[in-house]
């Protein structure tokens, strides 16, 4: 099995209102997010790739156009946790990137989550 990954970054704000007023994440705050797109394949294409990294530019363009410098509560249909962001992006891109098997979201250098169905 071959596995590759590519990272994309964006900055955005959010609030996790469901946590209650005494929780610091209930207040509006921001993160410098790093999204890692994980792909895998048992076979390589005729060029020797799982997927040409350039073919992932739609992910970059979507993130830059819809998430970067935005308030995620206005974008996502549910609580904008790292877990929900990861699942949202996975479900958005899996149909057009069949090699996609996981999305990783990091809010800080010390934290990350991975959505892998």
Steps between C-alpha positions, in 0.01 A plus 500: 500500500629845407399800711553870436385817670487870429443787741298816454478787748243766581412740779146528632291575806231296671300465819398177665178631655388158620776496765346766722604854585769397750697300240771702317412341165146636527644846444587604146860408427713402206745238384761456232364171372699239310301253292678182394343303217598131513483284187584135438506251217622149443616602153683794351385680188703500177718781637582315822263703721217416735369838384680799355508760780394759244170313465424600861477869409116489522540427873734798539268723299194395701673556833639838393168615356267374770689462830796738501441814709138401560285431805445123486169516687364673187640232266446157653159339553590380853736594784834603343718260697810349342314171482209650307731695269687179417183307422354788299809523279523122462139475383546796266808363323466119516278486187761677286812354666443125532845448652402718799482295819536757779503869582703634791430837659740677733401814692832535678844339467409279798154380391347320207217269412458256212175402333527164330175314431 
